Amino acid sequence: MRNNKKHSSHSHHNHGDMDHSKHDHNEMEHSQMDHSKMNHSAKDHSKMNHSAMDHSKMNHSAMDHSKMNHSAMDHSEMDHGAMGGHAHHHHGSFKEIFLKSLPLGIAILLITPLMDIQLPFQIIFPYADVVAAVLATILYIYGGKPFYMGAKDEFNSKAPGMMSLITLGITVSYAYSVYAVAARYVTGEHVMDFFFEFTTLILIMLLGHWIEMKALGEAGDAQKALAELVPKDAHVVLEDDSIETRPVSELQIGDVIRVQAGENVPADGIIIRGESRVNEALVTGESKPIEKKTGDEVIGGSTNGGGVLYVEIKQTGDKSFISQVQTLISQAQSQPSRAENVAHKVAGWLFYIAVVVALIALVAWMIIADLPTAVIFTVTALVIACPHALGLAIPLVVSRSTSLGASRGLLVKNREALELTTKADVMVLDKTGTLTTGEFKVLDVTVLSDKYSEEEITGLLAGIEAGSSHPIAQSIVNHAEAKGIKSVSFDSIEIVSGAGIEGEANGHHYQLISQKAYGKALRMDIPKGATLSILVENNEAIGAVALGDELKETSRNLIEVLKKYGIEPLMATGDNEEAAQGVAEVLGIQYQANQSPEDKYKLVESMKNQNKTVIMVGDGVNDAPSLALADVGIAIGAGTQVALDSADIILTQSDPGDIESFIELANKTTRKMKQNLVWGAGYNFIAIPIAAGILAPIGITLSPAVGAVLMSLSTVIVAINAMTLKLDPK
């Protein structure tokens, strides 16, 4: 086959509305973005460490989640919405603290009785209580640090919760126990200590928080991932046409850079020489590679296709497109969560109840009896208030929920997302790569002549496109191969300026041209949003091929599921109007096209301002700010690292149908959490007043030993209930 070399560049692909001159960058409104309205932080994008990462070539579907080292989770990097409602407690790793505290705890449990009752495994020896006091002091200082530091954060925000309740319990039980030991040796009286309860509380709470942190996984760094789209070095063209490699941070407006095929564009600019196809899908959401020529704009972070481009730099630093997306992400992430965090509220109520009841008990028993009796009742009430079951109620459910989610291709990064999903009003869906495959495919081949079969037309289409590396041409060739149809060998192929291509095969002259270039009406159904190319022989149309971004198989079902749950679906895409309309009509949903990152951000923001709970689903850089801003951000696993880092939930299998599983998981998990809170807190609400002696006048008191048994029973019930969480089979 002797193909003209010009064909390989494939600047001819102007079939139908595939006329890439129509896909001007302006169409996506990025050049029209009102940058003056964007709040630029002092973040200098030029100073970031950019690796030369080409995301277009990354196999995101095979995401290596081993990078999320769940077992080595660092508490300092976690989102602690479940731990007192504060976003970031920088108080160390729960795993590390638990493992180092465990030997201390075991030693204390072996040498100190439970509520004055010696258990079979315990070893009591002279001065064992002194040894226990020394070990408990170390445990209190080291193991208790994340809790009393967390309590400090809660009090600073005037919202006592779980951390405050735990701190109250461990401080009272530790202080009173040290007093009890001192009293034995100073006054000789026997005072019961609470070292056993103090130790179990610290160990159980550390374990519970470690379980939750391990389940939630490592929060990503969207800012860093975004920066990695841009290479760290640029090839600057000097006056003598020589090339100098220079860090991107040193680029100046007006510099001319050379961008080779396959490289990511280092900065925003205008092409002054060269032609190529530029893939902006990861950055803007535009599904088709866009033909770029002299005078066209290019965005930093987009990927150059086949040709060499010479680009004059127009924007650097915080005015660049990527930097402005970073700013939007920062703004979004700084906004407070709207999750109620019921566990934190319940713990807050228990804290106040425990303090008030204990004070009432202290005063009342001082009047009724004496100070020692009053202190015993007060301390018992405060110790029994320790939230053993409550502290495990949420972590155990989260751990089970996360495990179930992972089995369905769901990576849950933020527990609060589950709670918010149950209240969702609207789901904003990206198009390219989310609802669609993000790849151009043959949607239909139509025969328009009695002289040819569909197989023959497909063979001719594949043959005339066989020498091209253009994605559209490749989709036709791949379609033929998939059907086992052999490509027709063409003797020569030439470009038809502004229309398509033509060539000779088997003594016949064929053209593959745009519908516009053909200029006659065709009697055929064209799929919505598809691009049509006409195969012509002797000025007569003999066949046609419709190409478009194909819907994922599960997208239609997803829309039905959303409507079933009362969630309004809305598609927001950076793609053009025609492509967006085609998909929206097929799915029967509302849509907004030509959406820049700022547009999507403002769309989510406006709906949140209307007090709507918003779920955002996307996969590209242009989705990242709105993923971070939405109440719940769901990222497609095959998308950009930036989107993955900005989201709360990741669909590791890139299947929108998994959203149904996520909604089911959210509803069932939230239900289990509430059940466990009732069990966990119910014990405390009942036991605290009884421990304080409210029923003593009628002869009913709660001994510390019975309190400990009830506490353990409540913890077991909570654990069993968490394990019963299940998802319906697919």
C-alpha positions in Angstrom: 0.0 0.0 0.0 1.6 3.3 -1.1 0.1 6.0 1.1 1.0 9.6 0.7 3.2 10.7 3.6 1.0 13.7 4.1 -1.7 11.4 5.3 0.2 10.4 8.5 -0.1 13.9 9.9 -3.8 13.8 9.3 -4.5 17.4 9.4 -7.4 16.6 7.0 -9.8 15.2 9.6 -12.5 17.8 9.1 -15.3 15.3 8.7 -18.7 16.7 9.5 -18.8 18.6 12.7 -15.5 17.0 13.3 -14.1 20.1 11.7 -11.6 20.8 14.3 -11.3 24.4 13.3 -14.7 24.7 14.9 -13.4 23.4 18.2 -11.6 26.6 18.9 -10.4 26.9 22.5 -12.8 29.7 22.9 -15.7 27.2 22.6 -14.8 25.9 26.0 -14.8 29.4 27.4 -11.5 29.1 29.0 -10.2 32.1 27.2 -13.3 33.9 28.3 -13.0 33.0 32.0 -13.2 36.1 34.0 -10.0 35.6 35.9 -10.4 38.9 37.8 -13.2 37.3 39.7 -11.1 34.4 40.9 -9.5 34.7 44.3 -5.9 34.1 43.7 -4.0 33.0 46.7 -0.4 33.8 47.2 0.4 30.4 45.9 3.0 30.8 43.2 2.4 27.9 40.8 5.8 28.6 39.3 7.5 27.5 42.5 5.9 24.1 42.6 7.8 20.9 42.0 6.5 19.7 38.7 7.2 16.2 37.5 6.9 15.5 33.9 3.9 13.3 34.4 1.8 12.6 31.3 -1.6 11.7 32.7 -2.9 10.9 29.3 -0.7 7.9 29.2 -1.3 6.7 32.7 -3.4 3.6 33.3 -5.7 4.9 35.9 -8.0 2.0 35.8 -5.2 0.0 37.3 -4.8 2.4 40.1 -2.2 1.3 42.5 -4.0 1.7 45.8 -1.0 0.4 47.6 0.2 4.0 47.6 -2.6 4.5 50.1 -0.7 2.8 53.0 -3.7 2.2 55.2 -1.9 0.4 57.8 0.7 3.1 58.2 -1.9 5.8 58.4 -0.6 9.0 59.9 -3.2 10.7 62.0 -1.7 14.0 61.3 -2.8 13.7 57.7 -6.3 12.6 58.3 -9.6 14.2 58.1 -11.1 13.7 61.6 -14.6 14.4 61.0 -15.5 11.4 63.0 -13.3 12.3 65.9 -14.9 15.2 67.5 -15.9 17.1 64.4 -12.6 18.9 63.9 -11.0 18.8 60.6 -7.3 18.3 61.5 -6.0 17.1 64.9 -2.2 17.0 64.4 -1.6 14.8 67.4 0.3 11.9 66.0 -0.5 8.4 64.5 -3.1 6.4 66.4 -1.6 3.2 65.1 1.9 4.1 66.5 0.5 5.4 69.8 -1.7 2.3 70.3 1.1 -0.2 69.5 3.5 1.5 71.9 0.8 1.9 74.6 -0.3 -1.7 74.4 2.6 -3.3 76.4 2.1 -0.6 79.1 -1.6 -1.3 79.2 -1.2 -5.1 79.4 1.2 -4.7 82.3 -1.2 -2.5 84.2 -4.1 -4.9 83.5 -2.0 -7.8 84.9 -1.2 -6.2 88.2 -4.3 -4.2 89.1 -7.8 -5.5 90.0 -11.1 -4.6 88.2 -13.1 -2.6 90.7 -11.4 -4.3 93.6 -12.1 -7.7 92.1 -9.0 -9.8 91.4 -9.4 -11.6 88.1 -7.8 -15.1 87.5 -5.1 -13.9 85.1 -3.9 -11.1 87.5 -0.7 -11.2 89.5 -0.9 -9.1 92.7 2.3 -8.5 94.6 3.5 -6.0 97.3 3.6 -2.5 95.9 1.9 -3.6 92.7 -0.4 -0.6 93.0 2.7 1.8 93.1 4.1 0.1 90.0 0.6 0.4 88.4 0.5 4.2 89.3 3.9 4.8 87.7 3.0 2.9 84.5 -0.4 4.6 84.4 1.3 8.0 84.6 3.4 7.1 81.5 0.3 5.8 79.7 -1.7 8.9 80.6 1.0 11.3 79.3 1.7 9.3 76.1 -1.4 7.4 75.2 -3.8 10.1 76.4 -2.1 12.9 74.5 -4.2 12.8 71.3 -7.4 12.9 73.4 -6.6 15.8 75.7 -5.1 17.7 72.8 -8.3 17.0 70.8 -10.3 18.1 73.8 -8.4 21.3 73.8 -9.3 21.8 70.2 -13.0 21.1 71.0 -13.0 23.6 73.8 -11.3 26.2 71.7 -14.1 25.8 69.2 -16.7 25.8 72.0 -18.0 22.4 71.0 -17.1 19.7 73.6 -17.6 16.2 72.1 -16.0 12.8 72.0 -12.5 13.9 72.8 -13.7 15.9 75.8 -15.7 13.0 77.1 -12.8 10.6 76.8 -10.4 13.1 78.4 -12.9 13.6 81.3 -13.1 9.8 81.9 -9.3 9.1 81.7 -8.4 12.2 83.8 -10.8 11.5 86.6 -10.1 7.8 86.7 -6.3 8.4 86.6 -6.3 11.2 89.2 -8.6 9.4 91.6 -6.5 6.2 91.2 -3.3 8.0 92.1 -5.1 9.5 95.1 -6.3 6.1 96.1 -2.7 4.7 96.1 -1.4 7.6 98.0 -4.2 7.3 100.6 -3.3 3.7 101.2 0.3 4.5 102.2 -0.3 7.9 103.9 -3.5 7.3 105.9 -3.7 3.6 105.7 -7.4 3.6 104.5 -8.4 1.4 101.6 -9.6 3.4 98.7 -10.6 1.7 95.5 -8.7 2.7 92.4 -9.8 2.7 88.7 -6.5 1.8 87.0 -8.1 -1.1 85.2 -10.9 1.1 83.8 -8.5 3.9 82.9 -6.3 1.5 81.0 -9.1 -0.2 79.0 -10.6 3.1 78.1 -7.3 4.5 76.6 -6.6 1.3 74.7 -10.1 0.8 73.4 -10.3 4.5 72.3 -6.9 4.4 70.6 -7.9 1.1 68.8 -11.2 2.6 67.7 -9.7 5.6 66.2 -7.0 3.6 64.5 -9.6 1.3 63.0 -11.4 4.3 61.6 -8.3 6.0 60.2 -7.2 2.7 58.6 -10.7 2.3 57.1 -10.8 5.8 55.7 -7.5 5.7 53.9 -5.0 8.4 53.1 -6.4 11.8 52.1 -4.8 12.8 48.7 -3.0 16.0 47.9 -5.0 17.6 45.0 -2.7 20.6 44.9 0.4 18.5 44.4 -1.2 16.2 41.8 -2.4 19.2 39.9 1.1 20.7 39.8 2.4 17.4 38.4 0.4 17.9 35.2 2.9 20.5 34.3 6.5 19.5 33.5 9.2 20.8 35.7 11.4 21.9 32.7 10.6 23.7 29.5 12.6 23.9 26.2 13.1 27.6 25.6 13.9 28.8 22.0 16.7 31.4 22.0 17.2 34.1 19.4 19.7 32.0 17.5 17.1 29.2 17.3 19.1 27.1 19.8 17.3 25.3 22.6 17.9 26.0 26.3 16.3 23.8 29.0 15.0 26.0 31.8 12.9 25.3 34.9 9.2 26.2 34.4 9.5 28.5 37.5 11.9 30.7 35.5 9.7 31.1 32.4 8.7 34.7 31.6 5.8 36.1 29.6 7.0 36.4 26.0 9.4 33.4 26.1 9.0 31.0 23.2 9.1 27.3 24.1 9.2 24.2 22.0 6.8 21.4 22.8 7.6 18.0 21.3 5.0 15.3 20.4 3.8 13.5 23.5 5.0 16.2 25.9 2.7 18.2 28.3 2.5 21.9 27.6 4.5 23.7 30.4 2.5 26.9 30.5 -0.5 28.8 29.0 0.4 30.5 25.7 -0.3 31.0 21.9 1.1 28.9 19.1 3.4 30.9 16.8 4.6 28.0 14.7 3.5 24.4 14.1 0.3 22.3 13.9 -0.8 19.4 16.1 -3.6 17.8 17.9 -3.7 18.7 21.5 -5.5 16.6 24.1 -7.2 18.8 26.6 -9.6 16.2 27.9 -7.9 15.9 31.3 -7.8 19.7 31.8 -11.0 21.0 30.2 -13.3 18.0 29.6 -13.4 18.4 25.8 -13.6 14.8 24.6 -11.9 15.2 21.2 -8.3 16.0 20.6 -8.3 19.5 19.2 -6.5 20.6 16.1 -4.3 23.5 17.0 -2.5 25.8 14.5 -0.7 29.1 14.6 -2.7 31.7 16.6 -4.5 29.1 18.7 -4.3 29.1 22.5 -2.9 26.1 24.5 -3.3 25.4 28.2 -0.5 24.4 30.5 -1.0 20.7 31.4 -2.6 19.7 28.1 -0.8 17.0 26.1 0.6 17.7 22.6 -0.2 14.9 20.1 1.6 14.4 16.8 3.4 17.6 15.8 6.0 20.0 17.2 4.6 23.3 18.6 6.4 26.6 19.2 4.4 28.4 21.9 4.8 32.0 23.1 4.1 32.2 26.9 1.2 34.4 27.8 0.5 33.4 31.5 2.7 32.2 34.3 2.5 31.8 38.1 -0.8 32.4 39.8 -2.5 33.7 36.6 -2.1 30.4 34.7 -5.1 28.1 34.1 -3.7 25.3 36.4 -2.9 27.8 39.2 -6.4 29.2 39.1 -7.9 25.7 39.4 -5.6 25.2 42.4 -7.0 28.4 43.9 -10.6 27.1 43.4 -9.7 23.8 45.1 -8.1 25.6 48.0 -11.3 27.7 48.4 -13.5 24.6 48.3 -11.4 22.6 50.8 -11.4 25.4 53.3 -15.2 25.5 53.5 -16.7 23.7 56.5 -18.5 20.4 56.2 -22.2 20.3 56.4 -22.3 16.8 57.9 -24.1 16.8 61.2 -21.7 14.3 62.8 -24.2 12.8 65.1 -21.6 10.9 67.1 -19.9 14.1 68.1 -23.2 15.7 69.1 -24.1 12.7 71.3 -20.7 12.7 72.9 -21.2 16.4 73.6 -24.5 15.8 75.3 -23.0 13.0 77.4 -20.1 15.3 78.4 -22.5 17.9 79.8 -24.8 15.3 81.4 -21.8 13.5 83.1 -20.5 16.8 84.4 -23.9 18.1 85.6 -24.9 14.8 87.2 -21.5 14.4 88.9 -21.7 17.9 90.4 -25.3 17.2 91.6 -24.1 13.9 93.1 -21.2 15.5 94.8 -23.3 18.2 96.5 -26.2 15.9 97.2 -24.1 13.2 98.9 -22.1 15.7 100.9 -25.4 16.8 102.4 -26.9 13.3 102.7 -23.8 11.6 103.9 -20.1 12.7 104.0 -17.3 13.8 101.6 -15.7 10.4 101.0 -19.1 8.9 100.0 -19.8 11.9 97.8 -16.5 11.5 96.1 -17.0 7.8 95.5 -20.4 8.4 93.8 -19.1 11.3 91.8 -16.0 9.5 90.5 -18.1 6.3 89.8 -20.5 8.4 87.7 -17.7 10.1 85.7 -15.9 6.8 85.1 -19.0 5.0 84.0 -19.6 7.9 81.6 -16.5 6.8 79.7 -17.7 6.1 76.2 -16.3 2.6 75.6 -19.2 1.4 73.4 -19.9 4.9 72.0 -16.2 5.3 71.0 -16.4 2.0 69.0 -19.9 2.5 67.6 -18.8 4.5 64.6 -15.3 3.1 63.9 -16.6 -0.5 63.8 -19.4 0.5 61.3 -16.9 2.5 59.2 -14.5 -0.3 59.1 -17.2 -2.8 58.0 -18.6 -0.2 55.5 -15.2 0.5 54.0 -14.5 -3.2 53.5 -17.9 -3.8 51.9 -17.4 -0.7 49.7 -14.0 -1.9 48.5 -15.6 -5.2 47.4 -17.8 -3.2 45.1 -15.1 -1.0 43.7 -15.7 1.9 46.2 -12.9 3.6 48.0 -14.4 5.7 50.9 -12.0 8.5 51.9 -14.4 10.6 54.0 -16.9 9.0 56.4 -19.1 12.1 56.5 -19.8 11.6 52.8 -21.9 8.6 53.6 -24.0 10.6 56.0 -24.5 13.5 53.5 -25.4 11.2 50.7 -28.6 10.1 52.5 -29.7 13.7 52.3 -28.7 14.4 48.7 -30.9 16.6 46.5 -29.0 16.8 43.3 -26.1 15.0 41.5 -24.0 16.9 39.1 -22.4 14.6 36.5 -19.5 15.2 34.2 -19.9 13.8 30.7 -16.5 12.8 29.2 -15.0 9.8 31.0 -17.9 9.7 33.6 -21.1 9.0 31.7 -19.2 8.3 28.5 -16.1 6.3 27.7 -14.1 9.4 26.8 -13.0 7.6 23.6 -14.2 8.2 20.1 -15.9 5.1 18.7 -17.9 4.1 15.7 -21.5 4.4 16.7 -23.0 3.3 13.3 -22.1 2.3 9.8 -24.8 2.9 7.2 -24.9 1.5 3.6 -26.3 4.0 1.1 -25.9 2.0 -2.1 -27.3 -1.3 -3.3 -23.9 -2.2 -4.9 -22.2 -2.6 -1.5 -22.7 -4.5 1.7 -22.0 -3.2 5.2 -18.9 -5.4 5.4 -17.6 -3.9 2.1 -18.3 -0.3 3.2 -16.5 -1.0 6.6 -13.5 -2.4 4.7 -13.3 0.7 2.5 -13.6 3.0 5.5 -10.8 1.1 7.3 -8.6 1.1 4.2 -8.8 4.8 3.5 -8.0 5.5 7.1 -5.4 2.8 7.6 -2.3 5.0 7.4 -3.4 7.6 9.9 -2.5 7.9 13.6 -5.5 10.2 14.2 -7.7 8.9 17.0 -10.8 9.2 14.8 -9.1 7.2 12.0 -7.9 4.6 14.5 -11.4 4.2 15.9 -12.6 3.2 12.4 -9.7 0.8 11.9 -10.3 -0.7 15.3 -14.1 -1.1 14.5 -13.3 -3.1 11.4 -10.7 -5.3 13.2 -13.2 -6.0 16.0 -15.7 -7.2 13.4 -13.0 -9.3 11.6 -13.3 -7.2 8.5 -10.1 -6.9 6.3 -9.2 -3.3 5.3 -9.2 -2.6 1.5 -5.7 -1.8 0.2 -5.6 1.8 -1.3 -3.0 2.7 -3.9 -2.8 6.3 -3.0 -4.3 8.7 -0.5 -4.5 12.5 -0.8 -5.9 15.2 1.4 -9.0 17.0 0.2 -8.5 20.5 1.6 -11.0 21.4 4.2 -13.1 18.4 3.5 -11.4 15.0 4.2 -9.4 12.5 2.1 -9.6 10.7 -1.2 -7.8 7.7 -2.7 -7.7 5.0 -5.3 -8.6 1.3 -4.7 -9.3 -1.5 -7.1 -9.6 1.0 -10.0 -12.2 3.1 -8.2 -11.9 6.6 -6.8 -13.2 7.1 -3.2 -13.6 10.1 -0.9 -14.3 10.2 2.8 -15.6 13.7 3.4 -17.7 15.7 5.8 -21.5 16.0 5.5 -21.0 19.7 4.8 -18.5 19.0 2.0 -20.8 16.5 0.4 -23.5 19.1 0.4 -26.6 16.9 -0.2 -29.2 15.7 2.3 -29.1 12.1 3.3 -32.0 9.9 4.3 -30.7 8.3 7.4 -30.9 8.6 11.2 -27.9 10.2 12.8 -27.2 9.3 16.4 -27.6 12.3 18.7 -24.3 14.3 19.1 -22.5 12.1 16.6 -20.2 13.2 13.8 -20.9 12.0 10.3 -18.4 11.2 7.6 -19.6 10.3 4.1 -18.0 7.7 1.8 -18.3 8.9 -1.8 -17.7 7.1 -5.1 -18.0 9.1 -8.3 -19.9 11.9 -6.5 -22.4 9.4 -5.1 -22.7 8.6 -1.4 -22.3 4.9 -0.9 -21.9 4.7 2.8 -21.6 6.8 6.0 -19.9 6.4 9.4 -21.2 8.0 12.6 -18.6 8.6 15.3 -19.0 9.8 18.8 -18.2 9.5 22.5 -20.0 6.3 23.5 -22.2 6.1 26.6 -21.1 3.7 29.3 -23.4 0.8 29.5 -24.4 1.6 33.1 -25.1 5.3 32.6 -28.8 4.9 31.7 -29.4 2.7 34.8 -27.7 5.2 37.0 -30.2 7.9 36.0 -33.1 5.6 36.9 -31.5 4.9 40.2 -31.1 8.6 41.0 -34.7 9.3 40.2 -35.7 6.4 42.4 -33.9 7.9 45.4 -35.3 11.4 44.6 -31.9 12.8 43.5 -32.0 15.2 40.6 -29.4 14.4 37.9 -27.7 17.3 36.1 -24.9 16.9 33.5 -22.2 19.7 33.5 -19.5 19.2 30.8 -16.6 21.2 29.3 -17.5 19.6 26.0 -19.3 21.5 23.2 -23.1 22.1 23.0 -23.8 19.5 20.3 -22.0 16.7 22.1 -23.6 17.5 25.4 -27.1 17.8 24.0 -26.8 14.4 22.3 -25.9 12.6 25.6 -28.4 14.5 27.6 -31.3 13.7 25.3 -30.4 10.0 25.3 -30.4 10.0 29.1 -33.4 12.3 29.5 -31.6 14.8 31.8 -30.9 18.5 32.0 -27.4 19.7 31.0 -25.0 22.6 30.8 -22.2 22.6 28.2 -19.0 24.5 27.7 -18.4 24.6 31.4 -15.0 25.8 32.6 -13.7 24.8 36.1 -14.9 28.1 37.4 -18.3 27.6 35.8 -18.7 24.1 37.4 -17.5 25.6 40.7 -20.1 28.4 40.6 -22.8 25.9 39.6 -22.2 23.7 42.7 -21.8 26.8 44.9 -25.1 28.3 43.7 -27.0 25.0 44.5 -25.4 24.8 47.9 -26.4 28.4 48.6 -30.0 27.2 47.9 -29.5 24.8 50.8 -29.3 21.8 48.5 -27.1 18.9 49.3 -24.9 18.4 46.2 -23.1 15.3 45.0 -20.5 15.9 42.2 -19.2 13.1 40.0 -16.2 13.7 37.7 -12.8 12.6 36.5 -10.9 15.6 35.1 -8.9 18.5 36.3 -11.8 20.7 35.4 -13.9 18.7 37.9 -11.5 19.0 40.8 -12.6 22.3 42.3 -16.3 21.3 42.2 -15.5 17.8 43.5 -13.8 19.5 46.5 -16.6 22.0 47.0 -19.6 19.6 46.7 -21.0 18.0 49.9 -19.9 14.7 48.4 -17.3 14.4 45.7 -17.2 11.1 43.7 -14.2 10.6 41.4 -14.0 8.1 38.5 -11.0 5.8 39.1 -9.7 6.2 35.6 -9.6 10.0 35.9 -6.8 12.3 36.8 -5.0 12.1 40.1 -6.1 15.7 40.8 -9.8 14.6 40.7 -9.0 11.5 42.8 -7.3 13.6 45.4 -10.2 16.2 45.5 -12.9 13.6 46.0 -14.5 11.9 49.0 -15.3 8.6 47.2 -13.4 6.9 44.4 -15.0 4.5 42.0 -12.0 2.3 41.4 -13.6 0.4 38.5 -14.6 3.6 36.7 -18.2 2.4 36.5 -20.9 4.9 37.1 -23.2 2.0 37.9 -21.2 1.6 41.2 -22.9 4.8 42.4 -26.0 2.8 43.0 -24.0 0.5 45.4 -22.6 3.6 47.0 -26.0 5.1 47.7 -27.2 1.8 49.1 -24.0 1.6 51.2 -24.5 5.2 52.5 -28.1 4.5 53.6 -27.3 1.2 55.3 -24.1 2.5 56.9 -25.9 5.6 58.3 -28.7 3.4 59.6 -26.2 1.1 61.4 -24.3 4.1 62.9 -27.6 5.5 64.4 -28.4 2.1 65.8 -25.0 1.8 67.4 -25.2 5.3 68.8 -28.5 4.3 70.5 -26.9 1.2 72.0 -23.6 2.9 72.9 -25.0 6.1 74.3 -28.2 4.5 75.7 -26.0 2.6 78.3 -24.4 5.9 79.4 -27.6 7.8 79.6 -29.1 5.2 81.9 -26.0 4.2 83.9 -24.7 7.7 84.7 -27.7 8.8 86.9 -27.8 5.4 88.6 -24.1 5.5 89.3 -24.6 8.9 90.8 -27.0 7.3 93.3 -30.3 8.7 92.0 -32.0 5.4 92.9 -30.1 4.9 96.2 -33.1 6.1 98.3 -35.1 3.0 97.1 -32.1 0.7 97.6 -30.9 0.5 94.0 -27.3 1.4 93.4 -25.0 0.5 90.5 -21.9 -1.0 91.9 -18.7 -0.3 89.9 -18.4 -4.0 89.1 -21.9 -4.2 87.6 -21.3 -1.0 85.7 -18.2 -2.6 84.2 -20.1 -5.7 83.1 -22.9 -3.6 81.5 -20.2 -1.5 79.8 -18.6 -4.6 78.3 -22.0 -5.9 77.2 -22.9 -2.7 75.4 -19.5 -2.8 73.6 -20.2 -6.4 72.4 -23.7 -5.5 71.2 -22.3 -2.6 69.2 -19.6 -4.8 67.6 -22.1 -7.5 66.6 -24.5 -5.0 65.1 -21.7 -3.5 63.0 -20.7 -6.9 61.6 -24.3 -7.5 60.4 -24.0 -4.6 57.8 -24.5 -6.2 54.3 -25.1 -5.0 50.8 -27.7 -6.5 48.5 -26.2 -8.8 45.7 -25.7 -7.1 42.4 
